[in-house]
Amino acid sequence: MGTRATRETLPLPPQVKEGALTSGDLLALMGEEDFAEAEAEGLSFTGQDASYVSGRGVEMRGCAFSGCSLRGARLKGVSFTDVVFQNCDFSNAKLQELYMQRVRFIGCKLVGTDMVEARLRNVVMEDCVLRMVNLTGSKLDTVRLLSCDAAEAALQMISELKRVTLTDCDLTRAELMNTRLSGLDLTTCRIDGLMVTGALELRGAIVTPMQALSLSTLLGIRIKE
């Protein structure tokens, strides 16, 4: 894997001023099945458990989460702007119609998290476990993954892939079918067993010579010594 970048080099951190935050109640905000169009701003949530909660329509701005659990949550139409998540667990959560703008994840767990057709803009994920995360059909603009485990992630049919940076990530057996990878630098990542549909998707991707050799086998190319 590549040389690990420092946290200070991460672009566009969310504009959260920790001293200005007040404590919030996550279950009170998201714990009702019929809540709609709720809003939260300038709140902090620490060590709270909202596993398997169901809800819709909440908009959160300028908030910070630390050590919280949203395992198995079922949330629809949730929007996060200028939010930071640290050591939080979203495993097996289903986040429909998700929107994120200037959001940062640090040391979070998103194993099997369903974020189909999400819109992510100015999002940073550092030291996160994204195994089997589902981002099929999503739009990614200015997204950076740093030292993340995204093995077996579903990144199929990504309709928008702009300014995406992958540094020191594990993409073993990740599915990138029907996603154009032009300009994407994979040189510091592990891509064993990467799944693509054909050569057109790989056109313009940046890889090492050894990675190119590995990818050639996916395309049915035989290299004669």
TIGU-862125 format. One record per residue (C-alpha): z, y, x negated; residue number from 1. Coordinates in steps of 0.001 Angstrom, whole numbers, plus 500000, padded with zeros to 6 digits. Last residue first. Layout:
residues N
<rec><zz>Z</zz><yy>Y</yy><xx>X</xx><k>NUM</k></rec>
...
//
This chain:
residues 225
<rec><zz>477589</zz><yy>486458</yy><xx>492977</xx><k>225</k></rec>
<rec><zz>476028</zz><yy>486327</yy><xx>496426</xx><k>224</k></rec>
<rec><zz>477696</zz><yy>488302</yy><xx>499186</xx><k>223</k></rec>
<rec><zz>477210</zz><yy>486959</yy><xx>502703</xx><k>222</k></rec>
<rec><zz>477291</zz><yy>489504</yy><xx>505509</xx><k>221</k></rec>
<rec><zz>478503</zz><yy>488235</yy><xx>508882</xx><k>220</k></rec>
<rec><zz>479824</zz><yy>491610</yy><xx>509968</xx><k>219</k></rec>
<rec><zz>483440</zz><yy>490570</yy><xx>509718</xx><k>218</k></rec>
<rec><zz>482710</zz><yy>489183</yy><xx>506247</xx><k>217</k></rec>
<rec><zz>481536</zz><yy>492616</yy><xx>505151</xx><k>216</k></rec>
<rec><zz>484875</zz><yy>494072</yy><xx>506164</xx><k>215</k></rec>
<rec><zz>486683</zz><yy>492124</yy><xx>503440</xx><k>214</k></rec>
<rec><zz>484219</zz><yy>493235</yy><xx>500787</xx><k>213</k></rec>
<rec><zz>484509</zz><yy>496831</yy><xx>501958</xx><k>212</k></rec>
<rec><zz>488277</zz><yy>496539</yy><xx>501718</xx><k>211</k></rec>
<rec><zz>487965</zz><yy>495398</yy><xx>498109</xx><k>210</k></rec>
<rec><zz>485649</zz><yy>498311</yy><xx>497307</xx><k>209</k></rec>
<rec><zz>488118</zz><yy>500762</yy><xx>498910</xx><k>208</k></rec>
<rec><zz>487468</zz><yy>502235</yy><xx>502354</xx><k>207</k></rec>
<rec><zz>486324</zz><yy>505480</yy><xx>503998</xx><k>206</k></rec>
<rec><zz>484752</zz><yy>505060</yy><xx>507450</xx><k>205</k></rec>
<rec><zz>481329</zz><yy>506717</yy><xx>507835</xx><k>204</k></rec>
<rec><zz>479695</zz><yy>503828</yy><xx>509719</xx><k>203</k></rec>
<rec><zz>482381</zz><yy>501327</yy><xx>510712</xx><k>202</k></rec>
<rec><zz>481707</zz><yy>501527</yy><xx>514454</xx><k>201</k></rec>
<rec><zz>477965</zz><yy>501049</yy><xx>513921</xx><k>200</k></rec>
<rec><zz>478536</zz><yy>497936</yy><xx>511815</xx><k>199</k></rec>
<rec><zz>479835</zz><yy>495837</yy><xx>514681</xx><k>198</k></rec>
<rec><zz>482501</zz><yy>495023</yy><xx>517274</xx><k>197</k></rec>
<rec><zz>485613</zz><yy>495586</yy><xx>515183</xx><k>196</k></rec>
<rec><zz>488753</zz><yy>493533</yy><xx>514629</xx><k>195</k></rec>
<rec><zz>490745</zz><yy>494067</yy><xx>511429</xx><k>194</k></rec>
<rec><zz>491798</zz><yy>490701</yy><xx>510002</xx><k>193</k></rec>
<rec><zz>493366</zz><yy>492238</yy><xx>506922</xx><k>192</k></rec>
<rec><zz>493322</zz><yy>496045</yy><xx>507194</xx><k>191</k></rec>
<rec><zz>496256</zz><yy>497125</yy><xx>505031</xx><k>190</k></rec>
<rec><zz>496178</zz><yy>500872</yy><xx>504606</xx><k>189</k></rec>
<rec><zz>495907</zz><yy>503216</yy><xx>501622</xx><k>188</k></rec>
<rec><zz>492081</zz><yy>503313</yy><xx>501639</xx><k>187</k></rec>
<rec><zz>491692</zz><yy>503558</yy><xx>505417</xx><k>186</k></rec>
<rec><zz>490278</zz><yy>507083</yy><xx>505528</xx><k>185</k></rec>
<rec><zz>488698</zz><yy>507821</yy><xx>508935</xx><k>184</k></rec>
<rec><zz>485587</zz><yy>509993</yy><xx>508565</xx><k>183</k></rec>
<rec><zz>483524</zz><yy>507896</yy><xx>511000</xx><k>182</k></rec>
<rec><zz>485705</zz><yy>505283</yy><xx>512723</xx><k>181</k></rec>
<rec><zz>483869</zz><yy>505120</yy><xx>516065</xx><k>180</k></rec>
<rec><zz>485878</zz><yy>502996</yy><xx>518509</xx><k>179</k></rec>
<rec><zz>484125</zz><yy>500265</yy><xx>520524</xx><k>178</k></rec>
<rec><zz>486401</zz><yy>497571</yy><xx>519094</xx><k>177</k></rec>
<rec><zz>489293</zz><yy>498797</yy><xx>517005</xx><k>176</k></rec>
<rec><zz>491709</zz><yy>495883</yy><xx>517466</xx><k>175</k></rec>
<rec><zz>494418</zz><yy>495663</yy><xx>514796</xx><k>174</k></rec>
<rec><zz>494591</zz><yy>492292</yy><xx>513066</xx><k>173</k></rec>
<rec><zz>496568</zz><yy>493805</yy><xx>510174</xx><k>172</k></rec>
<rec><zz>496648</zz><yy>497581</yy><xx>510535</xx><k>171</k></rec>
<rec><zz>499658</zz><yy>498143</yy><xx>508257</xx><k>170</k></rec>
<rec><zz>499966</zz><yy>501815</yy><xx>507343</xx><k>169</k></rec>
<rec><zz>500260</zz><yy>503565</yy><xx>503971</xx><k>168</k></rec>
<rec><zz>498654</zz><yy>506781</yy><xx>505229</xx><k>167</k></rec>
<rec><zz>496500</zz><yy>507010</yy><xx>508365</xx><k>166</k></rec>
<rec><zz>495142</zz><yy>510454</yy><xx>509218</xx><k>165</k></rec>
<rec><zz>493352</zz><yy>511347</yy><xx>512473</xx><k>164</k></rec>
<rec><zz>491476</zz><yy>514662</yy><xx>512456</xx><k>163</k></rec>
<rec><zz>489523</zz><yy>513827</yy><xx>515597</xx><k>162</k></rec>
<rec><zz>489204</zz><yy>510482</yy><xx>517407</xx><k>161</k></rec>
<rec><zz>488205</zz><yy>510998</yy><xx>521047</xx><k>160</k></rec>
<rec><zz>487162</zz><yy>508234</yy><xx>523458</xx><k>159</k></rec>
<rec><zz>489212</zz><yy>505517</yy><xx>521763</xx><k>158</k></rec>
<rec><zz>487489</zz><yy>502445</yy><xx>523195</xx><k>157</k></rec>
<rec><zz>489893</zz><yy>500039</yy><xx>521523</xx><k>156</k></rec>
<rec><zz>492964</zz><yy>500924</yy><xx>519517</xx><k>155</k></rec>
<rec><zz>495018</zz><yy>497874</yy><xx>520478</xx><k>154</k></rec>
<rec><zz>497660</zz><yy>497378</yy><xx>517780</xx><k>153</k></rec>
<rec><zz>497841</zz><yy>493922</yy><xx>516214</xx><k>152</k></rec>
<rec><zz>499722</zz><yy>495304</yy><xx>513204</xx><k>151</k></rec>
<rec><zz>500583</zz><yy>498986</yy><xx>513563</xx><k>150</k></rec>
<rec><zz>503489</zz><yy>499049</yy><xx>511092</xx><k>149</k></rec>
<rec><zz>503789</zz><yy>502719</yy><xx>510139</xx><k>148</k></rec>
<rec><zz>504141</zz><yy>504278</yy><xx>506686</xx><k>147</k></rec>
<rec><zz>502669</zz><yy>507606</yy><xx>507861</xx><k>146</k></rec>
<rec><zz>500591</zz><yy>507926</yy><xx>511019</xx><k>145</k></rec>
<rec><zz>499033</zz><yy>511339</yy><xx>511593</xx><k>144</k></rec>
<rec><zz>497362</zz><yy>512655</yy><xx>514742</xx><k>143</k></rec>
<rec><zz>495232</zz><yy>515800</yy><xx>514880</xx><k>142</k></rec>
<rec><zz>493357</zz><yy>514894</yy><xx>518081</xx><k>141</k></rec>
<rec><zz>493669</zz><yy>511422</yy><xx>519605</xx><k>140</k></rec>
<rec><zz>492222</zz><yy>510709</yy><xx>523060</xx><k>139</k></rec>
<rec><zz>493142</zz><yy>507340</yy><xx>524562</xx><k>138</k></rec>
<rec><zz>490906</zz><yy>504615</yy><xx>525998</xx><k>137</k></rec>
<rec><zz>493045</zz><yy>501788</yy><xx>524633</xx><k>136</k></rec>
<rec><zz>496245</zz><yy>503013</yy><xx>523033</xx><k>135</k></rec>
<rec><zz>498192</zz><yy>499764</yy><xx>523399</xx><k>134</k></rec>
<rec><zz>501003</zz><yy>499160</yy><xx>520902</xx><k>133</k></rec>
<rec><zz>500908</zz><yy>495568</yy><xx>519613</xx><k>132</k></rec>
<rec><zz>503082</zz><yy>496469</yy><xx>516606</xx><k>131</k></rec>
<rec><zz>503830</zz><yy>500174</yy><xx>516493</xx><k>130</k></rec>
<rec><zz>506948</zz><yy>500125</yy><xx>514309</xx><k>129</k></rec>
<rec><zz>507530</zz><yy>503673</yy><xx>513058</xx><k>128</k></rec>
<rec><zz>508172</zz><yy>504950</yy><xx>509532</xx><k>127</k></rec>
<rec><zz>506573</zz><yy>508308</yy><xx>510404</xx><k>126</k></rec>
<rec><zz>504577</zz><yy>509176</yy><xx>513522</xx><k>125</k></rec>
<rec><zz>503105</zz><yy>512672</yy><xx>513753</xx><k>124</k></rec>
<rec><zz>501393</zz><yy>514110</yy><xx>516849</xx><k>123</k></rec>
<rec><zz>499290</zz><yy>517278</yy><xx>516969</xx><k>122</k></rec>
<rec><zz>497444</zz><yy>516167</yy><xx>520103</xx><k>121</k></rec>
<rec><zz>497901</zz><yy>512850</yy><xx>521891</xx><k>120</k></rec>
<rec><zz>496289</zz><yy>512238</yy><xx>525279</xx><k>119</k></rec>
<rec><zz>497088</zz><yy>508798</yy><xx>526696</xx><k>118</k></rec>
<rec><zz>494389</zz><yy>506592</yy><xx>528216</xx><k>117</k></rec>
<rec><zz>496512</zz><yy>503442</yy><xx>527827</xx><k>116</k></rec>
<rec><zz>499960</zz><yy>504130</yy><xx>526381</xx><k>115</k></rec>
<rec><zz>501510</zz><yy>500671</yy><xx>526817</xx><k>114</k></rec>
<rec><zz>504301</zz><yy>500051</yy><xx>524301</xx><k>113</k></rec>
<rec><zz>504122</zz><yy>496546</yy><xx>522860</xx><k>112</k></rec>
<rec><zz>506503</zz><yy>497422</yy><xx>520041</xx><k>111</k></rec>
<rec><zz>507148</zz><yy>501175</yy><xx>520012</xx><k>110</k></rec>
<rec><zz>510150</zz><yy>501428</yy><xx>517692</xx><k>109</k></rec>
<rec><zz>511003</zz><yy>504808</yy><xx>516170</xx><k>108</k></rec>
<rec><zz>511818</zz><yy>505713</yy><xx>512572</xx><k>107</k></rec>
<rec><zz>510633</zz><yy>509307</yy><xx>513000</xx><k>106</k></rec>
<rec><zz>508368</zz><yy>510310</yy><xx>515895</xx><k>105</k></rec>
<rec><zz>507060</zz><yy>513885</yy><xx>516051</xx><k>104</k></rec>
<rec><zz>505432</zz><yy>515666</yy><xx>518990</xx><k>103</k></rec>
<rec><zz>503262</zz><yy>518785</yy><xx>518867</xx><k>102</k></rec>
<rec><zz>501475</zz><yy>518009</yy><xx>522170</xx><k>101</k></rec>
<rec><zz>501898</zz><yy>514724</yy><xx>523994</xx><k>100</k></rec>
<rec><zz>500437</zz><yy>513739</yy><xx>527391</xx><k>99</k></rec>
<rec><zz>500994</zz><yy>510345</yy><xx>529027</xx><k>98</k></rec>
<rec><zz>498974</zz><yy>509381</yy><xx>532111</xx><k>97</k></rec>
<rec><zz>500860</zz><yy>506066</yy><xx>532285</xx><k>96</k></rec>
<rec><zz>503715</zz><yy>505266</yy><xx>529911</xx><k>95</k></rec>
<rec><zz>504635</zz><yy>501594</yy><xx>530212</xx><k>94</k></rec>
<rec><zz>507558</zz><yy>500731</yy><xx>527944</xx><k>93</k></rec>
<rec><zz>507475</zz><yy>497405</yy><xx>526136</xx><k>92</k></rec>
<rec><zz>509443</zz><yy>498834</yy><xx>523206</xx><k>91</k></rec>
<rec><zz>510162</zz><yy>502565</yy><xx>523498</xx><k>90</k></rec>
<rec><zz>513161</zz><yy>502597</yy><xx>521136</xx><k>89</k></rec>
<rec><zz>514367</zz><yy>505801</yy><xx>519463</xx><k>88</k></rec>
<rec><zz>515322</zz><yy>506274</yy><xx>515817</xx><k>87</k></rec>
<rec><zz>514274</zz><yy>509959</yy><xx>515893</xx><k>86</k></rec>
<rec><zz>512113</zz><yy>511488</yy><xx>518620</xx><k>85</k></rec>
<rec><zz>511055</zz><yy>515140</yy><xx>518281</xx><k>84</k></rec>
<rec><zz>509568</zz><yy>517258</yy><xx>521074</xx><k>83</k></rec>
<rec><zz>507402</zz><yy>520386</yy><xx>521010</xx><k>82</k></rec>
<rec><zz>505555</zz><yy>519331</yy><xx>524187</xx><k>81</k></rec>
<rec><zz>506138</zz><yy>516019</yy><xx>526002</xx><k>80</k></rec>
<rec><zz>504433</zz><yy>515328</yy><xx>529353</xx><k>79</k></rec>
<rec><zz>505142</zz><yy>512401</yy><xx>531667</xx><k>78</k></rec>
<rec><zz>502533</zz><yy>511531</yy><xx>534311</xx><k>77</k></rec>
<rec><zz>503897</zz><yy>508062</yy><xx>534985</xx><k>76</k></rec>
<rec><zz>506974</zz><yy>506389</yy><xx>533538</xx><k>75</k></rec>
<rec><zz>507967</zz><yy>502729</yy><xx>533647</xx><k>74</k></rec>
<rec><zz>510661</zz><yy>502153</yy><xx>531013</xx><k>73</k></rec>
<rec><zz>510805</zz><yy>498727</yy><xx>529356</xx><k>72</k></rec>
<rec><zz>512860</zz><yy>500042</yy><xx>526460</xx><k>71</k></rec>
<rec><zz>513609</zz><yy>503757</yy><xx>526819</xx><k>70</k></rec>
<rec><zz>516466</zz><yy>503707</yy><xx>524321</xx><k>69</k></rec>
<rec><zz>517899</zz><yy>506754</yy><xx>522558</xx><k>68</k></rec>
<rec><zz>518996</zz><yy>506995</yy><xx>518920</xx><k>67</k></rec>
<rec><zz>518078</zz><yy>510679</yy><xx>518639</xx><k>66</k></rec>
<rec><zz>515968</zz><yy>512642</yy><xx>521117</xx><k>65</k></rec>
<rec><zz>515141</zz><yy>516347</yy><xx>520710</xx><k>64</k></rec>
<rec><zz>513690</zz><yy>518751</yy><xx>523285</xx><k>63</k></rec>
<rec><zz>511453</zz><yy>521850</yy><xx>523085</xx><k>62</k></rec>
<rec><zz>509500</zz><yy>521003</yy><xx>526235</xx><k>61</k></rec>
<rec><zz>509794</zz><yy>518080</yy><xx>528652</xx><k>60</k></rec>
<rec><zz>507652</zz><yy>517699</yy><xx>531781</xx><k>59</k></rec>
<rec><zz>508615</zz><yy>514980</yy><xx>534277</xx><k>58</k></rec>
<rec><zz>505968</zz><yy>513691</yy><xx>536694</xx><k>57</k></rec>
<rec><zz>507076</zz><yy>510147</yy><xx>537307</xx><k>56</k></rec>
<rec><zz>510002</zz><yy>507762</yy><xx>537249</xx><k>55</k></rec>
<rec><zz>511258</zz><yy>504296</yy><xx>536475</xx><k>54</k></rec>
<rec><zz>514096</zz><yy>503374</yy><xx>534107</xx><k>53</k></rec>
<rec><zz>513878</zz><yy>500033</yy><xx>532345</xx><k>52</k></rec>
<rec><zz>516082</zz><yy>501216</yy><xx>529463</xx><k>51</k></rec>
<rec><zz>517556</zz><yy>504702</yy><xx>529845</xx><k>50</k></rec>
<rec><zz>520248</zz><yy>504298</yy><xx>527201</xx><k>49</k></rec>
<rec><zz>521540</zz><yy>507460</yy><xx>525530</xx><k>48</k></rec>
<rec><zz>522465</zz><yy>507644</yy><xx>521856</xx><k>47</k></rec>
<rec><zz>521751</zz><yy>511373</yy><xx>521596</xx><k>46</k></rec>
<rec><zz>519699</zz><yy>513499</yy><xx>523998</xx><k>45</k></rec>
<rec><zz>519106</zz><yy>517161</yy><xx>523193</xx><k>44</k></rec>
<rec><zz>517824</zz><yy>519778</yy><xx>525648</xx><k>43</k></rec>
<rec><zz>515813</zz><yy>522980</yy><xx>525155</xx><k>42</k></rec>
<rec><zz>513554</zz><yy>522471</yy><xx>528169</xx><k>41</k></rec>
<rec><zz>513490</zz><yy>520000</yy><xx>531028</xx><k>40</k></rec>
<rec><zz>511197</zz><yy>519969</yy><xx>534044</xx><k>39</k></rec>
<rec><zz>510985</zz><yy>517707</yy><xx>537086</xx><k>38</k></rec>
<rec><zz>507591</zz><yy>517485</yy><xx>538797</xx><k>37</k></rec>
<rec><zz>508548</zz><yy>514392</yy><xx>540770</xx><k>36</k></rec>
<rec><zz>511646</zz><yy>512234</yy><xx>541208</xx><k>35</k></rec>
<rec><zz>511173</zz><yy>509266</yy><xx>543521</xx><k>34</k></rec>
<rec><zz>512260</zz><yy>506423</yy><xx>541260</xx><k>33</k></rec>
<rec><zz>515391</zz><yy>508246</yy><xx>540139</xx><k>32</k></rec>
<rec><zz>516766</zz><yy>507739</yy><xx>536669</xx><k>31</k></rec>
<rec><zz>514601</zz><yy>510126</yy><xx>534712</xx><k>30</k></rec>
<rec><zz>516603</zz><yy>513354</yy><xx>534571</xx><k>29</k></rec>
<rec><zz>520010</zz><yy>511989</yy><xx>535516</xx><k>28</k></rec>
<rec><zz>519394</zz><yy>509051</yy><xx>533206</xx><k>27</k></rec>
<rec><zz>518560</zz><yy>511330</yy><xx>530294</xx><k>26</k></rec>
<rec><zz>521608</zz><yy>513567</yy><xx>530638</xx><k>25</k></rec>
<rec><zz>521201</zz><yy>516661</yy><xx>528449</xx><k>24</k></rec>
<rec><zz>523166</zz><yy>518300</yy><xx>525648</xx><k>23</k></rec>
<rec><zz>522164</zz><yy>521859</yy><xx>524764</xx><k>22</k></rec>
<rec><zz>519687</zz><yy>522842</yy><xx>522082</xx><k>21</k></rec>
<rec><zz>519658</zz><yy>526228</yy><xx>520333</xx><k>20</k></rec>
<rec><zz>521065</zz><yy>524974</yy><xx>517044</xx><k>19</k></rec>
<rec><zz>518359</zz><yy>522335</yy><xx>516778</xx><k>18</k></rec>
<rec><zz>515457</zz><yy>524751</yy><xx>516894</xx><k>17</k></rec>
<rec><zz>512479</zz><yy>522631</yy><xx>517899</xx><k>16</k></rec>
<rec><zz>508992</zz><yy>523855</yy><xx>517036</xx><k>15</k></rec>
<rec><zz>507395</zz><yy>520458</yy><xx>516579</xx><k>14</k></rec>
<rec><zz>506197</zz><yy>519746</yy><xx>513025</xx><k>13</k></rec>
<rec><zz>502555</zz><yy>520700</yy><xx>512452</xx><k>12</k></rec>
<rec><zz>501577</zz><yy>518817</yy><xx>509358</xx><k>11</k></rec>
<rec><zz>503669</zz><yy>516330</yy><xx>507345</xx><k>10</k></rec>
<rec><zz>503929</zz><yy>517343</yy><xx>503704</xx><k>9</k></rec>
<rec><zz>507705</zz><yy>517890</yy><xx>503826</xx><k>8</k></rec>
<rec><zz>508286</zz><yy>514271</yy><xx>504829</xx><k>7</k></rec>
<rec><zz>507056</zz><yy>513125</yy><xx>501463</xx><k>6</k></rec>
<rec><zz>503966</zz><yy>510992</yy><xx>501114</xx><k>5</k></rec>
<rec><zz>504235</zz><yy>507326</yy><xx>500179</xx><k>4</k></rec>
<rec><zz>501902</zz><yy>506147</yy><xx>497519</xx><k>3</k></rec>
<rec><zz>499513</zz><yy>503607</yy><xx>498895</xx><k>2</k></rec>
<rec><zz>500000</zz><yy>500000</yy><xx>500000</xx><k>1</k></rec>
//
